[in-house]
């Protein structure tokens, strides 16, 4: 009886056709189908190395084009780097030079002006568009409107900035054409120091609002329909419904949009440069009215060849951005609700 | 507390009719349940009552107030949603207070009402929690609390127990009914679970394909299903329903046979609807069939397929009779034949239901007088079979 139930007999009863089993498997101690339990040296050594090898290409790209320049920039901020001469350590010397420059302070103010206007403006316009588009989200027709609003975001900034420079042309531009037809005063736009920044803001809004609208749309779509319906049954409608239910549930999206807008506007360079004639040696004008931190950094480095000073400015910009993000993150716990 | 009237309400979605020409009166303070399979239109009807959907035609009346076009918030209804739909960003007490806050009720008044409802539903300890921190049963209680906070005169519930586990569901069923009896709010309840419907309600409306198949008390619906659909839908396990034919002879008596030896004479006089045999459905509930005792004549014979252990007191025999599945409920302890063998079965002839094969309506339709809600009067055509004798 015992031989009947032995593993060997069992295998025979299963009637495995031994001719189909490869010989090297058939010779295994545990039989042809035993799992290989050996912890071979080869496996334990190769596995981690192979892992690093596989990430190496992207790691290399990241190190060479991101971490290395960032580290270099950080170092450069504390040196005086002469492209053709000697490089000397200056400690906080660069910082001292910058803080004594009224132009630098003005550029920070201009940047602040840009950011402070763009954050609420972009958020509100994107949210309004998303609320308008929401109804059509599940319909085929809504797709066209969504695409049209998102389209500017995928256009090259330099190309569309040049077109917008034409739109803002005080004599022949579309903007003043529309303004005069509406009975509004014709403006100097990019040639008027008071209106150049609003013109840049208009362009930036046009170019970026599509992205934020799509983000808000996604945020609106994950709000459970029944929660909104429950609020309607409870008597909430119109603005009360928005303020008490939709807005709080949308807060994670709003937070994300605010962070993205603040970072993107603070770093904005291309559109300002292109709109204000950077291509013809100007940029940031007129009268430094659009000379944001980013524009000034570019000009310091590539117009005046003062790389270490530009590096110092970049470092300060980085610290400001980091600080703002941290503050926003800290404040967010009071008003952002994550489900 | 209000009388509710749906008057010839119809609603279509794209090409599908959700509700078709439905008229129903719901009494003040009634616990009324709409039950039916998915897609039968019961939730649509509830949403029309709440004002979340507008009917394509027809009217909704709350008492003498026509509310067809009123906003949900203006209808003074409370609603419990299937997934509770609590405001995830608000605490339990804020969830409860929401409806009053929106209406700018004074803060002290709101606090008093929250405390009241919290006591009623045993939520005091949870008031500061967020919905995410609650169990299913607790969420359910908060949803119910939110619905009654404003003391609405109509309470709507959309499958409120379907997300709970079986034990809790059982308990909440009793709780909900007790709750209704205490507050006296007219309650309209939607479920796909016929046991829930028949165990809680004053009246039940069985729906199918956007129409009311039957409206009546749970007892009426179980004992005198108006259509073959209701017969099959209500009762667990469902009623056995199979085809047979019936002829009315010269004296007006009806002769029912399913071609397998089951025959009755149903004494008339019946109006002769057609010269030839009339196709009907025979319906027999599993507990109205039993194993034929020794010395008795079998009504029908079947092959035993599977024996399913029931609740402990009984056993379900799944049999086949002329390519037709039959379920027989027998008490445990009886001698059960071998699986695969032939079983002899006897019917309780006073509990047999007959339905017209074409329309599915209880036969003969002519004697069934529908009441104002489309329900069939209690005595019904059941008399037909109650008087029936087995044809030896």
Interface residues (C-beta under 8 A of the other chain):
Chain A: X224 X226 X227 X229 X230 X231 X232 X233 X234 X235 X236 X237 X240 X244 X245 X248 X249 X251 X337 X339
Chain B: X50 X51 X52 X71 X72 X73 X74 X77 X78 X79 X81 X82 X83 X85 X86 X87 X88 X89 X98 X99 X101 X102 X103 X132 X146 X150
